């Protein structure tokens, strides 16, 4: 059931992203090209585009496409990447709200639209509703499926082996690399947390690992691209690696910070708040050093 729910979640995410990209990609393209005059505005564009497209990877890959097309330079692209890291926390917060029990509503609307509506415009909105419902129904299935794991000695023994933040980061990175979705990895951490199957510390470590795994798609998109596109992909990797390194270095302090500022309601909600806090802190720390990263990349690969 966990695998079935995960498949439904991933299918809902991928199809929703495709429909949204198809509907909004031209608008997003113009939006990104137009409102990136300075680094701060570029970051805001990254946040908005990621929320609209429901995918940080989609935003960053679109950014790399624009770099390859010559319509975007490296510096604003770096701002967009920082913004995308903040925008991706939007979905984890929605997941933590536990809306899976209401997923039948958007599913029903989407199915009715698919059967009865012939207008392309309204059918597209129907499909968005359908895939949105599918995404949350997949989460609901996973949530119900993990309940028996509380009584599983094998699962408890396996969880106990994740006895350090470093192991949690490796697990999160590996999961994201395999299933190709950092959102699914964070969602699984939230679900397990809500069922009290993992501790807050373990879930936060897995969340850190998901940030590393999401770099894979970005680096793939730079293959056979321009030198500037490769620099953007490497910046995404360097930024995430630096944030994860600092997260591990000050992990206990970070966990305490999450407990102070993010402990609201369920542990799943606390994990989602931790995801938001980690990404915002990372951007605040590295925003002043974007120029240094830019000079470093130009020195490594040539300007």
For each residue, the residues with C-beta under 8 A, 3 or more apart:
1: 4 5 141 142 144 145
2: 5 6 141 142 145 146
3: 6 7
4: 1 7 8 141 145
5: 1 2 8 9 138 139 140 141 142 143 145
6: 2 3 9 10 138 142 179 184 188
7: 3 4 10 11 138
8: 4 5 11 12 134 135 137 138 141
9: 5 6 12 13 134 135 138 139 142 184 187
10: 6 7 13 14 138 179 180 181 184
11: 7 8 14 15 134 138
12: 8 9 15 16 131 132 133 134 135 136 137 138
13: 9 10 16 17 54 55 131 135 181 183 184
14: 10 11 17 18
15: 11 12 18 19 127 131 134
16: 12 13 19 20 54 128 131 132 135
17: 13 14 20 21 53 54 55 58
18: 14 15 21 22
19: 15 16 22 23 124 127 128 131
20: 16 17 23 24 52 53 54 128
21: 17 18 24 25 28 53 58 62
22: 18 19 25 124
23: 19 20 124 128
24: 20 21 27 28 52 53
25: 21 22 28 29 53 62
26: 29 30
27: 24 30 31
28: 21 24 25 31 32 49 52 53 59 62
29: 25 26 32 33 62 66
30: 26 27 33 34
31: 27 28 34 35 45 48 49
32: 28 29 35 36 45 49 62 63 66 72 80
33: 29 30 36 66 71 72
34: 30 31
35: 31 32 41 42 44 45
36: 32 33 41 42 45 72 76 79 80
37: 41 76
38: 41 42 76 79
39: 42 43 75 76 78 79 287 290
40: 43 44 79
41: 35 36 37 38 44 45 79
42: 35 36 38 39 45 46 75 76 77 78 79 80 83
43: 39 40 46 47 79 80 82 83 86 283 287
44: 35 40 41 47 48 83
45: 31 32 35 36 41 42 48 49 79 80 83
46: 42 43 49 50 59 63 79 80 81 82 83 84 85 86 87
47: 43 44 50 51 83 84 86 87
48: 31 44 45 51 52 83 87
49: 28 31 32 45 46 52 53 59 62 80 83 84 87
50: 46 47 53 54 55 56 58 59 83 84 86 87 88 90
51: 47 48 54 87 90
52: 20 24 28 48 49
53: 17 20 21 24 25 28 49 50 58 59 62
54: 13 16 17 20 50 51 58 91
55: 13 17 50 58 59 88 183
56: 50 59 60 84 85 87 88 182 214
57: 60 61 182 214 217 218
58: 17 21 50 53 54 55 61 62
59: 28 46 49 50 53 55 56 62 63 80 83 84 87
60: 56 57 63 64 80 81 84 217 218 221 232 236
61: 57 58 64 65 217 218 221
62: 21 25 28 29 32 49 53 58 59 65 66
63: 32 46 59 60 66 67 72 77 80 81 84 232
64: 60 61 67 68 77 218 221 222 225 229 232 233
65: 61 62 68 69 221
66: 29 32 33 62 63 69 71 72 77
67: 63 64 70 71 72 73 74 77 225 226 228 229 232
68: 64 65 225 226 229
69: 65 66 72
70: 67
71: 33 66 67
72: 32 33 36 63 66 67 69 76 77
73: 67 76 77 228
74: 67 77 78 228 231 232 235 294 297
75: 39 42 78 79 290 294
76: 36 37 38 39 42 72 73 79 80
77: 42 63 64 66 67 72 73 74 80 81 228 232 235
78: 39 42 74 75 81 82 232 235 290 293 294
79: 36 38 39 40 41 42 43 45 46 75 76 82 83 290
80: 32 36 42 43 45 46 49 59 60 63 76 77 83 84
81: 46 60 63 77 78 84 85 232 235 236 239
82: 43 46 78 79 85 86 239 283 286 287 290
83: 42 43 44 45 46 47 48 49 50 59 79 80 86 87 283
84: 46 47 49 50 56 59 60 63 80 81 87 88
85: 46 56 81 82 88 211 239 240 279 282 283
86: 43 46 47 50 82 83 89 276 279 280 283
87: 46 47 48 49 50 51 56 59 83 84 90
88: 50 55 56 84 85 91 92 182 183 214 279
89: 86 92 93 272 275 276 279 280
90: 50 51 87 93 94
91: 54 88 94 95 183
92: 88 89 95 96 183 186 187 190 271 272 275 276
93: 89 90 96 97 272 273 275 276
94: 90 91 97 99
95: 91 92 139 183 186 187 190 268 272
96: 92 93 190 266 268 269 271 272 273
97: 93 94 269
98: 101 143 194 266 268
99: 94 102 103 136
100: 103 136 137 139 140 143
101: 98 140
102: 99 105 136
103: 99 100 106 107 133 134 135 136 137 139 140
104: 107 108 133 137
105: 102 108 109 133
106: 103 109 110 129 130 132 133 136
107: 103 104 110 111 129 130 133 134 137
108: 104 105 111 112 133
109: 105 106 112 113 126 129 130 133
110: 106 107 113 114 126 127 128 129 130 131 132 133 134
111: 107 108 114 115 130
112: 108 109 115 116 117 126
113: 109 110 116 117 122 123 125 126 127 129 130
114: 110 111 117 123 126 127 130
115: 111 112
116: 112 113
117: 112 113 114 122 123 126
118: 123
119: 122 123
120: 123 124
121: 124 125
122: 113 117 119 125 126
123: 113 114 117 118 119 120 126 127
124: 19 22 23 120 121 127 128
125: 113 121 122 128 129
126: 109 110 112 113 114 117 122 123 129 130
127: 15 19 110 113 114 123 124 130 131
128: 16 19 20 23 110 124 125 131 132
129: 106 107 109 110 113 125 126 132 133
130: 106 107 109 110 111 113 114 126 127 133 134
131: 12 13 15 16 19 110 127 128 134 135
132: 12 16 106 110 128 129 135 136
133: 12 103 104 105 106 107 108 109 110 129 130 136 137
134: 8 9 11 12 15 103 107 110 130 131 137 138
135: 8 9 12 13 16 103 131 132 138 139
136: 12 99 100 102 103 106 132 133 139 140
137: 8 12 100 103 104 107 133 134 140 141
138: 5 6 7 8 9 10 11 12 134 135 141 142
139: 5 9 95 100 103 135 136 142 143 187 191
140: 5 100 101 103 136 137 143 144
141: 1 2 4 5 8 137 138 144 145
142: 1 2 5 6 9 138 139 145 146 187 188 191
143: 5 98 100 139 140 146 147 191 194 195
144: 1 140 141 147
145: 1 2 4 5 141 142 148
146: 2 142 143 149 191 192 195 197
147: 143 144 150 195
148: 145 151 152
149: 146 152 155 195 197
150: 147 195 196 197
151: 148
152: 148 149 155 156
153: 156 157
154: 157 158
155: 149 152 158 159 197
156: 152 153 159 160
157: 153 154 160 161
158: 154 155 161 162
159: 155 156 162 197 198 202
160: 156 157 163
161: 157 158 167
162: 158 159 167 168 171 198 202 205
163: 160 167
164: 167 168 205
165: 168 169 201 204 205 208 247 248 251
166: 169 170 205 248
167: 161 162 163 164 170 171 205
168: 162 164 165 171 172 201 202 203 204 205 206 208 209
169: 165 166 172 173 205 206 208 209 212 244 248
170: 166 167 173 174 209
171: 162 167 168 174 175 205 206 209
172: 168 169 175 176 185 189 205 206 207 208 209 210 211 212 213
173: 169 170 176 177 209 210 212 213
174: 170 171 177 178 209 213
175: 171 172 178 179 184 185 188 206 209 210 213
176: 172 173 179 180 181 182 184 185 209 210 212 213 214 216
177: 173 174 180 213 216
178: 174 175
179: 6 10 175 176 184 185
180: 10 176 177 216 217
181: 10 13 176 184 185
182: 56 57 88 176 185 186 210 211 213 214
183: 13 55 88 91 92 95 186 187
184: 6 9 10 13 175 176 179 181 187 188
185: 172 175 176 179 181 182 188 189 206 207 209 210 213
186: 92 95 182 183 189 190 206 207 210 271 272 275
187: 9 92 95 139 142 183 184 190 191
188: 6 142 175 184 185 191 192 206
189: 172 185 186 192 193 198 203 206 207 210 271
190: 92 95 96 186 187 193 194 203 268 271 272
191: 139 142 143 146 187 188 194 195 268
192: 146 188 189 195 197 198 203
193: 189 190 196 197 198 200 203 266 267 268 270 271
194: 98 143 190 191 266 267 268
195: 143 146 147 149 150 191 192
196: 150 193 267
197: 146 149 150 155 159 192 193
198: 159 162 189 192 193 202 203 206
199: 202 203
200: 193 203 204 255 258 259 267 270 271 274
201: 165 168 204 205 251 255
202: 159 162 168 198 199 205 206
203: 168 189 190 192 193 198 199 200 206 207 267 271 274
204: 165 168 200 201 207 208 251 254 255 258 271 274 278
205: 162 164 165 166 167 168 169 171 172 201 202 208 209 251
206: 168 169 171 172 175 185 186 188 189 198 202 203 209 210
207: 172 185 186 189 203 204 210 211 271 274 275 278
208: 165 168 169 172 204 205 211 212 244 247 248 278
209: 168 169 170 171 172 173 174 175 176 185 205 206 212 213 244
210: 172 173 175 176 182 185 186 189 206 207 213 214
211: 85 172 182 207 208 214 240 243 244 278 279
212: 169 172 173 176 208 209 215 240 241 244
213: 172 173 174 175 176 177 182 185 209 210 216
214: 56 57 88 176 182 210 211 217 218 240
215: 212 218 219 233 236 237 240
216: 176 177 180 213 219 220
217: 57 60 61 180 214 220 221
218: 57 60 61 64 214 215 221 222 232 233 236 237
219: 215 216 222 223 233 234 236 237
220: 216 217 223
221: 60 61 64 65 217 218 225 229 233
222: 64 218 219 225 229 230 232 233
223: 219 220
224:
225: 64 67 68 221 222 229 230
226: 67 68 229 230
227: 230 231 301 302
228: 67 73 74 77 231 232
229: 64 67 68 221 222 225 226 232 233
230: 222 225 226 227 233 234 301
231: 74 227 228 234 235 297 298 301
232: 60 63 64 67 74 77 78 81 218 222 228 229 235 236
233: 64 215 218 219 221 222 229 230 236 237
234: 219 230 231 237 238 297 300 301
235: 74 77 78 81 231 232 238 239 293 297
236: 60 81 215 218 219 232 233 239 240
237: 215 218 219 233 234 240 241
238: 234 235 241 242 293
239: 81 82 85 235 236 242 243 282 286 293
240: 85 211 212 214 215 236 237 243 244
241: 212 237 238 244 245
242: 238 239 245 246 282 286
243: 211 239 240 246 247 278 279 282 285 286
244: 169 208 209 211 212 240 241 247 248
245: 241 242 248 249
246: 242 243 249 250 282 285
247: 165 208 243 244 250 251 254 278
248: 165 166 169 208 244 245 251
249: 245 246
250: 246 247 253 254
251: 165 201 204 205 247 248 254 255
252: 255 256
253: 250 256 257
254: 204 247 250 251 257 258 274 278
255: 200 201 204 251 252 258 259 274
256: 252 253 259 260
257: 253 254 260 261 262 277
258: 200 204 254 255 261 262 263 270 273 274 277
259: 200 255 256 262 263 270
260: 256 257 263
261: 257 258 273 277
262: 257 258 259 270 273 274 276 277
263: 258 259 260 270 273
264: 269 270 273
265: 269 270
266: 96 98 193 194 269 270
267: 193 194 196 200 203 270 271
268: 95 96 98 190 191 193 194 271 272
269: 96 97 264 265 266 272 273
270: 193 200 258 259 262 263 264 265 266 267 273 274
271: 92 96 186 189 190 193 200 203 204 207 267 268 274 275
272: 89 92 93 95 96 186 190 268 269 275 276
273: 93 96 258 261 262 263 264 269 270 276 277
274: 200 203 204 207 254 255 258 262 270 271 277 278
275: 89 92 93 186 207 271 272 278 279
276: 86 89 92 93 262 272 273 279 280
277: 257 258 261 262 273 274 280 281
278: 204 207 208 211 243 247 254 274 275 281 282
279: 85 86 88 89 211 243 275 276 282 283
280: 86 89 276 277 283 284
281: 277 278 284 285
282: 85 239 242 243 246 278 279 285 286
283: 43 82 83 85 86 279 280 286 287
284: 280 281 287
285: 243 246 281 282 289
286: 82 239 242 243 282 283 289 290 293
287: 39 43 82 283 284 290
288:
289: 285 286 292 293
290: 39 75 78 79 82 286 287 293 294
291: 294 295
292: 289 295 296
293: 78 235 238 239 286 289 290 296 297
294: 74 75 78 290 291 297 298
295: 291 292 298 299
296: 292 293 299 300
297: 74 231 234 235 293 294 300 301
298: 231 294 295 301 302 303
299: 295 296
300: 234 296 297
301: 227 230 231 234 297 298
302: 227 298
303: 298
